[in-house]
């Protein structure tokens, strides 16, 4: 259930709104099971990595659910397929509005259009260059360079888009 609690106050540290229900995990739209990260899209949408629900949920600035993706029906069913996850650890937005998701146990980063359409993935299992042992966090710069925290390899990797 999506809970909205607008207070009409400003960003001075006063509570304005929440997404999800305090203390109650859930797999339905607007609910979370261990949210791990959030990022603001270029269009103002809020993208949330819902860690143990193995999905991403996107919300409009007024709190409405825009879309969700991951596994069948985006309902806590993990897997190694394109668009599926095994723990969404981190989410970042690229300069063109694309959404990058650290897919922890699948040892990769997946890239999506803002509507959740799968575009590509990179990484893979291992300790060689370009491979991950648990992609923990992802960050994207203004020029599209991607940085990934490679948890069990104890390193950060840098990826640049092909020009």
Buried (B, 14 or more C-beta within 10 A) or exposed (E): EBBEEEEEEEEEEEEEBEBBBEEEBBBEEBBBBEBBBBBEBEEEBBBBBBBBBBBBBBBEEEBEBBBBBBBEEBBBBBBBEEBBBBBBBBBBBBEEEBBBBBBBBBBBBBBBEBEBEBEEBBBEBEEEEEBBBBBBBBBBEEEBBBBBBBBEBEEEBEBEEEE
